[in-house]
Amino acid sequence: MSSLDDLKTRAHELRERLEGQLASASDPGALQAVRDRFLGRKAGEITALFKDLGKLAAEARKEAGEALNQLKEFGEARIGDAEASLARRLRESRLSSERIDVTLPGRARPAGGKHPLTLVREEVEDVFIGMGFDIFDGPEVDDDFHCFEALNMPADHPARDMQDTFYLEGLPPRLLRTHTSTGQIRSMLANEDPPGVRVLCPGRVFRRDDDITHSPMFHQFEGLVVNEGITLGDLMGTLEAFIHALFGKEYPVRFRPSYFPYTEPSVEVDMGCSTCKGRRTGCRVCKQTGWVEILGSGMVHPAVFESVNARLGKVVYDPRKVSGFAFGTGIERVAMIKYGISDIRLFYESDVRFLEQFS
Ligand SMILES: [Zn+2]
């Protein structure tokens, strides 16, 4: 038979152990283990004490029962408190670890800018689109017919010497185009509404040159207008409007006779020097003339129309009825004049200190 004192001693000891184990339970799993060990319905140590009540003498049971109930309430309260305080600590630590410091500086995203040659090409395209031109995109790998022969430069023509290029192995023979004038031929051949043509052909071109003023790859744009009744006056008005749109109306424009195999007559187009503003004494950029050459142009040579007709197998562009003008220049040249750049190699060196001035 257990005595009341014995039961009270065990209750006291249980209370001490419960306190000790609660103090070292630092996670939800450990707390649940303490709860099971002391208050579990079947195997809890406090629960077990209640079973010993029946072994006490009747007069001792009431006092023992009260002591055990106090112990049970104490255990539940302490474990409940411990659970609540652990949940609070876990929540606080999660909040502090997930906190966003809004005072930190933002992460800068590096932003690129457009290359000056792209800027100039887009600006030139915009001007001509505004004048009703379509943009015509031709292949960089082309053939002798489109690059030379159809442009009135047969195999023995001396003008080919100035445009030596890169030839690709294999048949049919292929080459890298030396000028965007290939676009003249291709746009006339592809024309769905002949004989009217009004296209601008920008793109990369290639030549076997590599020195301080020549790059084996550079950029051009070529323009072509064909229809009945097109005159040299249309050429002059169009190119003057283009130069004024790109550089400003204050620049004078002049036309000089010249020679290209695929135009007749041929005309070089100069504009007032943007560096010295056309002072009478000039400057180094304009070689003391006050003028810089900006475009080559001319009236389409009848032989060019004949070549296209021959390829089409019918007379679509009859030189007695239709006429046209063509023009072209290097995008690098226009960019150098526009931005006052003196060395063509700057465009290809990918030096950010140079490029970032344009973005
Ligand atoms: Zn000048």
Boltz pocket constraint, residues with backbone or C-beta under 6 A from the ligand:
constraints:
  - pocket:
      binder: B
      contacts: [[A, 273], [A, 274], [A, 275], [A, 276], [A, 277], [A, 278], [A, 279], [A, 282], [A, 283], [A, 284], [A, 285], [A, 286], [A, 287], [A, 288], [A, 289], [A, 290], [A, 291]]
      max_distance: 6.0
